[in-house]
Structure formats: C-alpha cells, structure tokens
Amino acid sequence: MKLKLFLVVCMLSVFTLAACSSESGSVEGQNSDIEVVSDIEGTVRVALAGFQLEDGMDPITGVENKGMKTFIKEQFTPRYPNIKVELTQVPWENAKAKQTAMLQSGDVDVLYSGGAFASQWNQKGLLKPLDGLIENDDSFDSSLYLEGLWKGSYSTKSFDKTVHFGIPAVLGRRVTIYDQEIFDQWGVEPLSENPSPQEVLEKAKQMTGENPETGKQNYGLWFDGKSLNASTFVALTHAFGAPGAEGSLDDLANIKWKLNSPEMVKVLEWIEEAAQLPPSGFVNAEGAENFGIEGNDIAIRLDGSGAATMGEVRATDDDALIDRFKPVLNLGPDGQGWVAVDPYVMAKDAQNVEASWEVLKFLTGYEAQKHNYENYTMTPTLADADFVSDQDTFMKVAADIASVTKSTLMDEANPFFSSEITPAINGFISKASNGNAPEIQPFLDNLQERAEKWSANQ
C-alpha cells in the first residue's frame, strides 16, 4: 500500500513538473501556435503618428480595442522573438515636426506617418530606399497590395517613380455620407450616387434649421474646416475642373500655376456659401461627434469614413445604422476626390537595417492591417482584404473612389500646397463661416503671385 502511494505521488510530481516546465517556457500574452519566422536580433525604434499604443475603450461605442503594444506582444514577438520593438506615439497635430526632428537626430528607425510628410522626407534624403531590401527578400510579395497604390502613389514612390521609399499601410476614406432619417424627416430626395457640389449645397440648405418632426436644430452639411490636407477643397477642384497647376513635382521650378482661374473662383464661391451651413465648430474640426450614430443632427457629411457607424454596429450587432447612413461617391467627375495613402518608411540612418526591415514589412502586412481594421476601422491597402465586413459599404465606396481618382498638383505631396495653399484655404473657410470671406479674386491673385515666386526660388 505504501509502495502504491509512493508511486502515485511520484507520478503526480512528474506531471506537475512537466506542467510547470511548459508554463515557464512560454511568455504571457503570446500565441504559442505561432511559428518563429526569424531569429534576427536587434532593437527597432518605431514612431507612430496617431496610433493608440495602450489597450482602451472607444469613447463612443464602448468597444474595447487592443493597442499596438498588445498587438506587437501577441503577433510580432512570437514570430521574431529576438527583435525588441520600442514604440513611440506622436499626435497627428505635430507629427511632421516631431518625426522630422527624430529623423534628423537619428532617434528613430521606422515611422508610420502621412504620405505627404514621407514624400518630403524622401526629397530631403532622410529616408532609406527600400528597393534593394525588396529585391533581396523572397518572402516579400508586392502583389499583396492594390496595384495602383503600389505602382503610382507619391506616398510610397519618388516623384520620378524610380524609387520605393515606403510601403502603403492605410488607405484614407473620403466618401460623402448622408443621414437617410433626416432626409426623410425633411422630405428631401436622397443624394444621387455621384452628387455634384450644386446638388449637395441645394439639399443641405433645405435641411438647415428646426427639424419639422423633432423640433431640434439640424445642420445640412459638415466638412472639416481645419483639414491638414484640405480634402474637401481638393474634391471641389476635381468637380469644377480647377487643377490649380500644371507640371511635375519632380520639377518644382517649372510648375505653371493656375490658382486664380475662373474655375478656382467657382470653388471658393461654393465654399463661401457652404461655410454658412455646418455647426460653428467645424472650423476647428468639431461638431460632428455624433455623425454616424444615434443623436446625429447633420444631414450630409463630406469626406467621411463611416468608422463611427461600423464601430457602433460591431459593438451592438445591430445593423440599423447601416440602413440609415448611406455612403455615395465624392464630388468630382465619376466620384473623384482626395485619396490619402499613409505608409511606413525607414530612416536613412536606421541602426539595424535588417531588423528594421522585418518590422516595417510586418507592420504593413496582412496581420497588422487586419488588426487595424478590426480595432480602429482603418481601411486596408491590400488587394485581398478578406477580413473586411460585408456590411462595410463605406469601404467599398472608398475603394471605388480610389480606383477613379487621378492625382493632381493640388495634393499634400506638393510642398507649396501643404505649406501655403492649405493654410490659406482653411483661413478663407474660417472667415467665410463668420460672413467675412475675403473678396475671392484678389485672394486668389495673391495666392497665385506667392506660388509663382515660390517656384522661381526652387
């Protein structure tokens, strides 16, 4: 009897030791089913514009979201156990200045940022060309990405299209969205599939005021009056046939500016009239916090993403909001608008190029884009994003806009557009909202003169 008891104790001890051994060999939070991809060693410093690093809760939907630190721990580290990733978050408001300083001081290896910032860093020689790394990596397949983005985006390729300096990670959504419920309450016909600026303005005016059914204040229109990329302005230049300039970003000195054309006058006339319709906070990118969810009081939103609606649907499993908030194409011919592409790039003086490439490649790959979509409704740049919800009509319309939109010089990749035109347009919008818009032709004549002087100095 004692012998049997002794054997049982011994067997239990063996099982206990085995369990302890297995437990001690794993890292908390990591997926043990993930296979190691590489034993490359190194530390990679990553600066992310706007990304959420810590786990948190969406303030509108209440859905818990995984931050980038958790994603790295659960998905990257098991695959690359010997690469340490140091994350820094940079607010979008000062991303360009902060990340430029980091590049110049050698304090960063990999960055996620705006496409315009990246193209300007490349022009200044602050980024490492990726073509050699791409060609020597059999595991990298460029067909993973939408062909147009891979081959033609200024956010990832040099102006002469000969050098890849970035990998596309997030596609901006800029779709026109209207609230069917408010349209019905006012008795206004829905927007057409590709509404013109005139149609938007006319219908927005009809729904600005006291709602005839609820008695609450409604606003017919909202657009971002403080946009970093003047996206509504760009869509309007497409709509009114006002390219603003002719030439190439590869030859800034010889750009032929057309900022004071009759077509551009029409753009600003529309903006002056439209600026009377949104809530006053739109000049500071405020006032549309409830758009896309219950409690909305805005009939039409320009350059929307649908993220709030999809987040609410994901939180409640109730798809009623999808039937209420309808996406349509942007304002230009065939639905053209402004299409943003945000890339990951590598610093020219990255400390460990091999490890940095693995990090950059992973953060632009399938798993990372799936994480970004499922947690923050970021639009993927993948040719086959099979994780996108079938209900997400907003993304489908955004993809349609991206497929027809052609780049012009009215784009944030143009240094003069970013530094001079965007602030000028935002200033015009702010004054127009107060009924004090500058006289349009002299305003544009001044902008034209400044642009010509700028090109002459290049």
Order of alpha helices (4+ residues) and beta strands (2+ residues): alpha-beta-beta-beta-alpha-beta-alpha-beta-alpha-alpha-alpha-beta-beta-alpha-alpha-beta-beta-alpha-beta-beta-alpha-beta-alpha-alpha-beta-beta-alpha-alpha-alpha-alpha-alpha
